[in-house]
Amino acid sequence: MNYDLPPVTRALLIANVAIFLLELVPSLHWVIIAYGALWPVGPAHMMQFPDGSFLNAGFHVWQIVTYAFLHGGWTHIAFNMFALWMFGGPVEHLLGAKHYTIYYFACAITAAFANMLVAHFFVHGFYPTLGASGAIFGLLVAFGLMYPQVKMFLIFLPIPMPAWVFVIGYIALELFFGVSGYEPGVAHFAHLGGAVGGFLLLQYWRGKLPFKPRRILTR
């Protein structure tokens, strides 16, 4: 299994880090959050942000992509970029650059829609969502399907387990957190949306859904 940095994964890493560095510029931070993070669908709100600035924050269609390049702090981006390096390279090698790019952004978009649906019908709050985690969960699913027997373990549970067990367990944990509200402030249903979107796309490419692709993905 190859853990080098193929071109799309490298470009995604660079883009995420570069945009995060822009977020660190005080005069840009809240402008980026107001217009680039994922806000709930509905009327925009004039908001006063912590730096005292007033900005009109609300949903724009481009946010279903841009939110996945924003992060809430050093720990947030460090974990996501480590996971992107760990899972993105091997998945890109198997899918190829074109399919991998489509896959990554499809997972980010399905994660965004899942988050918006939950926010609209259940949460009813007005706050931004940001982070690459939805796309990362899609990569995690792809890794588990493509390398099912590779041994993995959680940091807080250092017991080696096959990748497919790790993935199913992690997704079950996310579902528990999302339903129970045990870990508030984390977009668990966005993570689940990225995982489900990625799984369905892979099954479509493999010709395992009722509607078939023009070309079956064999690798």
RALIN-V198131 format. One record per residue. RES is the residue in three letters. PSI is psi as a letter, one per 30 degrees, with the letter a starting at -180 (999 if undefined). BURIAL is 1 if it has 9 or more other ideal C-beta (glycine too) atoms within 8 Angstrom, else 0. D_FIRST is the distance of its C-alpha to the first C-alpha in Angstrom with 1 decimal. Layout:
res;psi;burial;d_first
RES;PSI;BURIAL;D_FIRST
RES;PSI;BURIAL;D_FIRST
//
This chain:
res;psi;burial;d_first
MET;k;0;0.0
ASN;k;0;3.8
TYR;g;0;6.6
ASP;a;0;9.4
LEU;j;0;12.2
PRO;l;1;12.8
PRO;e;0;16.6
VAL;e;1;17.3
THR;e;1;15.4
ARG;e;1;17.1
ALA;e;0;20.4
LEU;e;1;20.2
LEU;e;1;19.7
ILE;e;0;22.6
ALA;e;1;24.8
ASN;e;1;24.5
VAL;e;1;25.3
ALA;e;0;28.1
ILE;e;1;29.7
PHE;e;1;29.6
LEU;e;0;31.4
LEU;e;1;34.0
GLU;f;1;34.4
LEU;f;0;35.5
VAL;j;0;38.4
PRO;e;0;41.3
SER;f;0;43.1
LEU;f;1;40.1
HIS;e;1;38.4
TRP;f;1;40.6
VAL;e;1;41.0
ILE;e;1;37.2
ILE;e;1;37.2
ALA;e;1;40.3
TYR;f;1;39.0
GLY;f;1;35.2
ALA;l;1;34.5
LEU;j;1;34.7
TRP;l;1;38.3
PRO;k;1;39.9
VAL;k;0;41.5
GLY;a;0;45.2
PRO;k;0;47.7
ALA;l;0;46.7
HIS;k;0;48.1
MET;j;0;49.7
MET;k;1;48.1
GLN;k;0;48.8
PHE;l;1;45.7
PRO;f;0;45.6
ASP;g;0;46.5
GLY;f;0;49.7
SER;k;0;48.7
PHE;k;0;49.5
LEU;k;1;47.0
ASN;j;0;47.0
ALA;k;1;43.8
GLY;l;1;42.8
PHE;k;1;40.4
HIS;k;0;39.5
VAL;e;0;37.2
TRP;f;0;34.9
GLN;f;1;34.0
ILE;f;1;31.7
VAL;e;1;29.3
THR;e;1;30.6
TYR;f;1;30.4
ALA;f;1;26.6
PHE;g;1;26.9
LEU;l;1;29.3
HIS;l;1;28.9
GLY;g;0;31.5
GLY;l;0;30.8
TRP;e;0;28.6
THR;e;0;27.1
HIS;e;1;26.4
ILE;e;1;24.6
ALA;e;0;22.7
PHE;e;0;21.2
ASN;e;1;20.4
MET;e;1;18.9
PHE;e;0;16.7
ALA;e;1;15.5
LEU;e;1;15.2
TRP;e;1;13.0
MET;e;0;10.8
PHE;e;1;10.6
GLY;e;1;11.8
GLY;e;1;9.3
PRO;e;1;6.5
VAL;e;1;9.7
GLU;e;1;11.4
HIS;e;0;9.1
LEU;e;0;9.9
LEU;f;1;13.4
GLY;l;0;14.5
ALA;e;1;16.6
LYS;e;0;19.7
HIS;e;1;18.6
TYR;e;1;16.4
THR;e;1;19.6
ILE;e;1;21.8
TYR;e;1;19.6
TYR;e;1;19.6
PHE;e;1;23.3
ALA;e;1;24.2
CYS;e;1;22.8
ALA;e;1;24.7
ILE;e;1;27.8
THR;e;1;27.8
ALA;e;1;27.4
ALA;e;1;30.4
PHE;e;1;32.5
ALA;e;1;31.8
ASN;e;1;32.9
MET;e;1;35.9
LEU;e;1;37.0
VAL;e;1;36.9
ALA;e;1;38.7
HIS;e;1;41.3
PHE;f;0;42.1
PHE;e;0;41.6
VAL;e;0;41.3
HIS;g;0;43.9
GLY;l;0;43.1
PHE;j;0;42.8
TYR;l;0;40.0
PRO;l;1;36.9
THR;k;1;33.3
LEU;l;1;30.6
GLY;l;1;26.9
ALA;g;1;23.5
SER;e;1;22.9
GLY;e;1;23.6
ALA;e;1;21.0
ILE;e;1;18.5
PHE;e;1;19.4
GLY;e;1;18.6
LEU;e;1;15.1
LEU;e;1;15.0
VAL;e;1;16.3
ALA;e;1;13.9
PHE;e;1;10.9
GLY;e;1;13.1
LEU;e;1;13.9
MET;f;1;10.6
TYR;h;1;8.7
PRO;f;1;12.2
GLN;f;0;11.8
VAL;k;1;9.4
LYS;k;0;12.1
MET;l;0;13.6
PHE;l;1;17.1
LEU;k;0;19.8
ILE;e;0;21.3
PHE;f;0;24.7
LEU;i;0;23.6
PRO;h;0;21.3
ILE;j;0;20.9
PRO;k;0;17.3
MET;l;1;17.0
PRO;l;1;14.7
ALA;e;1;13.2
TRP;e;1;15.9
VAL;e;0;18.6
PHE;e;1;17.6
VAL;e;1;17.8
ILE;e;1;21.1
GLY;e;1;22.5
TYR;e;1;21.9
ILE;e;1;23.4
ALA;e;0;26.3
LEU;e;0;26.9
GLU;e;1;27.1
LEU;e;1;29.5
PHE;e;1;31.6
PHE;e;1;31.8
GLY;e;1;32.7
VAL;e;0;35.4
SER;f;0;36.8
GLY;g;0;36.9
TYR;e;0;35.9
GLU;i;0;33.8
PRO;l;0;35.9
GLY;f;0;35.0
VAL;k;0;31.4
ALA;i;1;30.7
HIS;e;1;29.2
PHE;f;1;30.2
ALA;e;1;28.4
HIS;e;1;25.2
LEU;e;1;26.0
GLY;e;1;27.0
GLY;e;1;23.7
ALA;e;1;21.9
VAL;e;1;24.4
GLY;e;1;24.4
GLY;e;1;20.7
PHE;e;1;20.9
LEU;e;1;23.9
LEU;e;1;22.5
LEU;e;1;19.5
GLN;e;1;22.0
TYR;e;1;24.3
TRP;f;1;21.8
ARG;f;0;21.1
GLY;g;0;24.9
LYS;g;0;25.3
LEU;l;0;28.0
PRO;e;0;31.7
PHE;k;0;31.5
LYS;k;0;29.1
PRO;l;0;27.3
ARG;e;0;28.5
ARG;k;0;25.1
ILE;k;0;22.7
LEU;j;1;19.1
THR;f;0;17.3
ARG;999;0;13.7
//
